[in-house]
């Protein structure tokens, strides 16, 4: 008997939250290819390099945000196991509500300060980084980058102010609504980016996308969930949650790892841009962005289960926790492998076949071999991502030392090999760092902690 659409969706773990998340990720994959084509045909090689260098520098928000949003999701999910969302209000256990309220207020203050620091420090860092350097190869510096850079930094800083509340909402199981809004947000953002690029706005398109994201996040917090946060503001017990004991121990570990992750993931692009020129940096950035989109889409099955993982852990229902985790992780692994294969095949095709526009596209991408090297590294990174999420759902983080070792190894390998051997060298360094160091260590940590913690809690 043929399965119904609903039954088939359930078999593959697709609930409403996953459906919208996957729809948004799928659109990002499709739109991402169209955006990539727009970059190739509407931007110069130099502008393409600046486009991706902007993204690497904006990721420096981890230096001021310090990974708090990850902690907020996990902590909020534990409190939400005793709460519910009814009539636009938060209802349920008074102690859990007070703790959630205190968490929201304190994190909002934190992010307000982080937003100011980000705008000032990262803005200045960009001005310094994009200034000419004598050792840069093929540098033209003909792009008017200053105004769009400063505009983009300000818009990103404003988004940081809203981030704690969206993280709280994710932890409180509001992913179906959040993902629905973000799906439409993605559609609107893509339309704005394409319009600006086709109109000759070049890297100003990034500011358009940032503005759409800001409007969407503001609507989510200030309009859609206005009653939700107003009901939390009615609770004024600031001592309901001990920030130093319950948040800081996990946050500082994630903060250190986040900073190191920035070096492992974004330093290569900045080195290639600065040492080998904007065009080389642009080629790397295009390939890296496409592979990242594939990985992000494939992780939707696991990431949308994060609030559920937290609730199951709070209930000590480890059997169901493992069942959900293994099922979603298998789907995630299959998807990232399929996506990476398509990317490598696409790069090979545009390089090998003499068809209209293929030469132009190939000139904006790394070689097929370099792309294959990075694709294999991305696939080998997937088990580490899945197991890391599982472990952190316990409100614990034993990854500090493994993260220091693996991230510093990756950052060193990609920087040194990228400096000397360009994109292919960076790819080899990234593959060694991720495949031979990071993933094996992180999976081992997951195996050990999963067995130890669940036995300590009396799990069968």
Residue pairs with C-beta under 8 A, 6 or more apart in sequence:
3 11
9 15
9 19
12 331
13 301
13 305
13 324
13 327
13 328
13 331
14 22
15 176
15 304
16 176
17 175
17 176
17 179
17 304
18 300
18 301
18 304
19 179
20 175
20 176
20 179
20 180
20 182
20 183
21 175
21 179
21 300
21 303
21 304
22 297
22 300
22 301
23 179
23 183
24 179
24 182
24 183
24 185
24 186
24 300
25 293
25 296
25 297
25 300
26 297
27 183
27 186
27 187
27 190
28 186
28 293
28 296
28 297
29 293
29 294
29 297
29 339
31 186
31 187
31 190
32 289
32 290
32 293
33 290
34 190
34 194
35 190
35 193
35 194
35 197
36 286
36 289
36 290
37 361
38 193
38 194
38 197
38 198
39 48
39 51
39 197
39 286
39 364
40 48
40 286
40 360
40 361
40 364
41 357
41 360
42 197
42 198
42 200
42 202
43 51
43 197
43 202
43 203
44 143
45 278
45 279
45 282
45 364
46 140
46 142
46 143
46 278
46 279
46 282
47 143
47 202
47 203
47 282
48 278
48 279
48 282
48 283
48 285
48 286
48 364
49 273
49 277
49 278
49 279
49 280
49 281
49 282
49 285
50 130
50 143
50 145
50 203
50 278
50 282
51 203
51 206
51 282
51 285
52 269
52 273
52 281
52 282
52 284
52 285
52 286
52 288
52 289
53 129
53 130
53 269
53 270
53 273
53 278
53 281
53 285
54 126
54 148
54 149
54 152
54 203
54 206
55 206
55 285
55 289
56 266
56 269
56 270
56 285
57 122
57 125
57 126
57 129
57 270
58 122
58 152
58 153
58 156
59 262
59 265
59 266
60 118
60 122
60 125
60 262
61 114
61 118
61 122
61 156
61 160
62 255
62 258
62 259
62 261
62 262
63 121
63 122
63 259
63 262
64 114
64 117
64 118
64 121
64 122
64 160
65 111
65 114
65 118
65 160
65 163
65 258
66 114
66 251
66 252
66 254
66 255
66 258
66 259
67 251
67 254
67 255
67 257
67 258
68 107
68 110
68 111
68 164
68 167
68 247
68 251
68 254
68 255
69 163
69 164
69 166
69 167
70 167
70 254
70 392
71 247
71 250
71 251
71 254
72 103
72 107
72 164
72 167
72 168
72 171
73 167
73 168
73 170
73 171
73 306
73 307
73 310
74 171
74 250
74 306
74 310
74 392
74 393
74 395
75 103
75 171
75 241
75 246
75 247
75 395
76 100
76 103
76 167
76 168
76 170
76 171
76 172
77 171
77 172
77 173
77 306
77 307
77 309
77 310
77 311
77 314
77 393
78 310
78 311
78 313
78 314
78 395
79 96
79 97
79 99
79 100
79 103
79 171
80 96
80 100
80 171
80 172
80 173
80 307
80 310
80 311
81 96
81 310
81 311
81 314
81 315
82 92
82 93
82 95
82 96
83 90
83 91
83 92
83 93
83 96
83 97
83 100
83 172
84 90
84 91
84 92
85 91
85 172
85 173
85 174
85 228
87 227
88 225
88 226
88 227
88 228
88 231
89 227
89 228
89 231
90 97
90 100
90 172
90 228
90 231
90 232
91 97
95 240
97 232
97 235
98 235
98 237
98 240
99 240
99 241
100 168
100 172
100 232
101 232
101 233
101 234
101 235
101 236
101 237
101 240
102 235
102 237
102 238
102 239
102 240
102 241
103 168
103 241
103 247
104 164
104 165
104 168
104 229
104 232
105 233
105 238
106 238
106 241
106 243
107 164
107 167
107 168
108 161
108 164
108 165
110 164
111 160
111 161
111 163
111 164
112 161
114 160
115 157
115 158
115 160
115 161
116 157
118 153
118 156
118 157
118 160
119 153
119 154
119 156
119 157
122 153
123 149
123 150
123 153
123 154
126 149
126 153
127 146
127 149
129 270
129 274
130 145
130 146
130 149
132 139
132 141
133 139
133 274
135 275
136 274
136 275
136 277
137 275
137 276
137 277
137 280
138 276
138 277
138 278
138 279
138 280
139 277
139 278
140 278
143 202
143 203
143 278
145 203
148 203
148 204
148 206
148 207
151 204
151 207
152 206
152 207
152 210
155 207
155 210
155 211
155 214
156 210
158 214
159 210
159 213
159 214
159 217
162 214
162 217
162 218
162 221
163 217
165 221
165 225
165 229
166 178
166 217
166 220
166 221
169 178
169 220
169 221
169 225
169 228
170 178
170 306
170 307
171 306
171 307
171 310
172 307
173 307
173 308
173 311
174 225
175 304
175 307
177 220
177 224
178 220
179 304
181 216
181 219
181 220
181 224
182 216
184 216
185 212
185 213
185 216
188 212
188 216
189 208
189 209
189 212
189 213
192 205
192 208
192 209
192 211
192 212
193 205
193 206
193 208
193 209
194 205
195 208
196 204
196 205
196 208
197 205
201 208
221 229
241 247
250 392
250 395
250 396
250 397
253 397
253 399
253 400
254 392
254 397
256 400
256 403
256 404
257 397
257 399
257 400
257 403
257 404
257 407
260 403
260 404
260 407
260 408
260 411
261 403
261 407
263 407
263 408
263 410
263 411
264 406
264 407
264 408
264 410
264 411
264 414
264 433
267 411
267 414
267 415
268 284
268 414
268 415
268 418
268 426
268 429
268 430
269 281
269 284
269 285
269 288
270 281
271 414
271 415
271 418
271 419
271 426
272 280
272 281
272 284
272 418
272 422
272 423
272 426
273 280
273 281
273 282
274 281
275 418
275 419
276 422
280 422
280 423
282 364
283 364
283 365
283 366
283 423
284 366
284 423
284 426
286 364
286 365
287 343
287 347
287 365
287 366
287 370
287 371
287 374
287 423
288 374
290 343
291 340
291 343
291 374
291 375
291 378
292 378
294 336
294 339
294 340
294 342
294 343
294 378
295 336
295 339
295 378
295 381
295 382
295 385
297 335
297 339
298 332
298 333
298 335
298 336
298 339
298 382
299 332
299 336
299 382
299 385
299 386
301 328
301 329
301 331
301 332
301 335
302 325
302 328
302 329
302 332
302 385
302 386
302 389
303 389
305 324
305 325
305 328
306 389
306 393
308 324
309 321
309 324
309 325
309 389
309 390
309 393
310 393
310 395
312 318
312 320
312 321
312 324
313 321
313 393
313 394
313 395
316 457
316 458
316 459
318 454
318 457
318 459
318 460
319 459
319 460
325 386
325 390
328 386
329 383
329 386
332 382
332 386
333 379
333 382
333 383
333 386
336 378
336 379
336 382
337 379
340 375
340 376
340 378
340 379
341 375
343 371
343 375
344 368
344 371
344 372
344 375
347 362
347 365
347 366
347 367
347 368
347 371
348 368
349 358
350 358
350 361
350 362
350 365
351 358
351 362
351 367
351 368
365 371
366 374
366 423
366 424
366 427
367 423
367 424
369 424
370 423
370 424
370 427
373 424
373 427
373 428
373 430
373 431
374 427
374 430
374 431
376 431
376 435
377 427
377 430
377 431
377 434
377 435
378 434
380 431
380 434
380 435
380 439
381 434
381 435
381 438
381 439
383 439
383 442
383 443
384 434
384 438
384 439
384 442
384 443
387 442
387 443
387 445
387 446
388 399
388 442
388 446
390 446
390 450
391 397
391 398
391 399
391 445
391 446
391 449
391 450
394 449
394 453
396 449
396 453
398 445
398 449
399 442
399 445
402 438
402 441
402 442
402 445
405 437
405 441
406 433
406 434
406 437
406 438
406 441
406 442
407 438
409 433
409 437
409 438
410 429
410 430
410 433
410 434
410 437
410 438
412 429
413 428
413 429
413 430
413 432
413 433
414 426
414 429
414 430
414 433
415 429
416 429
417 425
417 426
417 428
417 429
418 425
418 426
418 429
419 425
421 428
